Structures are given as structure tokens and as C-alpha cells.
Amino acid sequence: MRLRKSIITILCCIVASCTSKSAGDVISADKMKDILTDMHYADTYSSMLNDTLHMSGSKNMDSLAMFYKSILEHHKVSVEEFNESIKWYKLNPEKLDSVYAAMIPQFSKMEATYPNK
């Protein structure tokens, strides 16, 4: 019985240490807000690109991949850093929610600047 509890405790510690990162190891909320805002703009823009291979309204995934790469380079973040940070934010939804809440004013300002016709 005691051995079983010890094994379970050790396994839990190993899993927790492999999957959790401290907040200091992830992209800051402010920087993540800027990156995600740029990515949302790129996502919208890629659906507006028209060419012979992509119908209007569908995302141009090739262009979107280039946009994402450019955005990460601009913010001096590697793909691995971004992916690990996104995993951390998914495990801490209250932090991710605050990042998205901080993005709303930027989107509202953009919407006010360029209203729909």
C-alpha cells in the first residue's frame, strides 16, 4: 500500500515537472497580446487575398504561414517559445482571458477607424 502511494506520488511529480512551466519562462502577457493581435490581423488579411487558387473568403494558408513567421521574427520569438507559451496559457485560462481582454480595445479602435461600408 505504501509503495503504491509512493509510486503514484512520484509519477504525479514527474508529470507535473514535465508539463508545467513557471510564469517566468513564458512570453509576457503584454508581448503575447501584441503577437496575438498581429496574428489575428494576419488571419483576417489572409482571407481577403484573392488569387486563382484561393476563393474569396477562404484563408490563404501559404501566405498565413509566412505572415506568422514574420510576426514571430518581428517580436523576436521563436516558434518553440511561442508554442510553449501558448500551452502554458491554455493551462492558465484566466491569464489567456486577460490577454484577450487587453486585445479588445485595439480591435475596437481598428473597427472605429475602418468601419464596414
Secondary structure, 3 states (H helix, E strand, C coil): CHHHHHHHHHHHHHHHHHHCCCHHHCCCHHHHHHHHHHHHHHHHHHHHCCCCCCCCCCCCHHHHHHHHHHHHHHCCCCHHHHHHHHHHHHHCHHHHHHHHHHHHHHHHHHHHHCCCC
